[in-house]
Amino acid sequence: MDSSFSERLNQAKKELGVTQVQLCNALFNVPHRTLQSWLQGEKEPSVYVQKLILFRLRVLLNPDSSSVDDNYFFSTNVRSHGEDL
């Protein structure tokens, strides 16, 4: 089963060791309440925006991108709540 956007976002936040405010700033200054709703799985951005965010996180976690599994952070299997593949 693919990880949800919320799970990926929480994992990246943990790996980066940043606060929610710092993550907001790193993610194109997204509003704090919006980030909270994503982290809690209450809401999700559009698939296009999810891909941009996950790509940004991939770069932040691994600037050289040499050891990152592209399928983990930049998967085409990103989906909205309740949407089947």
C-alpha positions as CSV (number, residue, x, y, z in Angstrom):
1,M,0.0,0.0,0.0
2,D,1.3,3.4,-0.9
3,S,1.9,5.9,1.9
4,S,-0.6,8.8,2.1
5,F,0.5,12.3,1.5
6,S,0.1,13.0,5.3
7,E,2.3,10.1,6.2
8,R,5.0,11.2,3.7
9,L,4.8,14.8,5.0
10,N,5.1,13.7,8.6
11,Q,8.0,11.5,7.9
12,A,9.9,14.2,6.0
13,K,9.2,16.7,8.8
14,K,10.7,14.2,11.3
15,E,13.7,13.4,9.1
16,L,14.4,17.1,8.6
17,G,14.0,17.8,12.3
18,V,12.1,21.0,11.7
19,T,9.2,22.7,13.4
20,Q,5.8,23.2,11.6
21,V,6.6,26.9,11.1
22,Q,10.0,26.0,9.5
23,L,8.3,23.5,7.3
24,C,5.8,26.1,6.2
25,N,8.6,28.4,5.2
26,A,10.4,25.6,3.3
27,L,7.2,24.7,1.5
28,F,6.7,28.0,-0.3
29,N,5.3,29.8,2.8
30,V,2.2,27.7,3.0
31,P,-0.1,28.9,5.8
32,H,0.5,27.2,9.1
33,R,-3.1,26.0,9.5
34,T,-3.0,24.5,6.0
35,L,0.1,22.6,6.9
36,Q,-1.5,21.4,10.1
37,S,-4.5,20.1,8.2
38,W,-2.2,18.2,5.8
39,L,-0.1,16.7,8.6
40,Q,-3.3,15.5,10.4
41,G,-4.7,14.1,7.2
42,E,-7.8,16.4,7.4
43,K,-7.2,17.8,3.9
44,E,-4.8,17.3,1.0
45,P,-3.7,19.6,-1.8
46,S,-4.3,18.8,-5.4
47,V,-2.2,16.0,-6.8
48,Y,-0.1,18.5,-8.8
49,V,0.7,20.5,-5.6
50,Q,1.4,17.3,-3.7
51,K,4.0,16.3,-6.3
52,L,5.6,19.8,-6.1
53,I,5.7,19.5,-2.3
54,L,7.1,16.0,-2.3
55,F,9.7,17.0,-4.8
56,R,10.8,20.0,-2.7
57,L,11.0,17.7,0.4
58,R,13.1,15.2,-1.6
59,V,15.6,18.0,-2.5
60,L,15.7,19.3,1.1
61,L,16.3,15.8,2.4
62,N,18.9,14.9,-0.1
63,P,20.4,17.8,-2.0
64,D,22.6,15.5,-4.1
65,S,19.6,13.2,-4.9
66,S,22.1,10.4,-5.4
67,S,20.6,8.1,-2.8
68,V,16.9,9.0,-2.9
69,D,14.4,6.5,-4.2
70,D,12.4,8.7,-6.6
71,N,9.3,6.5,-6.1
72,Y,9.2,7.3,-2.4
73,F,8.9,11.1,-2.6
74,F,7.9,11.7,-6.2
75,S,5.5,8.9,-7.0
76,T,2.9,9.0,-9.6
77,N,0.7,7.1,-7.1
78,V,-0.1,10.2,-5.1
79,R,-3.8,10.4,-4.7
80,S,-6.6,12.4,-3.0
81,H,-8.6,11.1,0.0
82,G,-10.9,8.3,-1.1
83,E,-9.6,8.2,-4.7
84,D,-8.8,4.7,-6.0
85,L,-5.9,4.1,-8.4
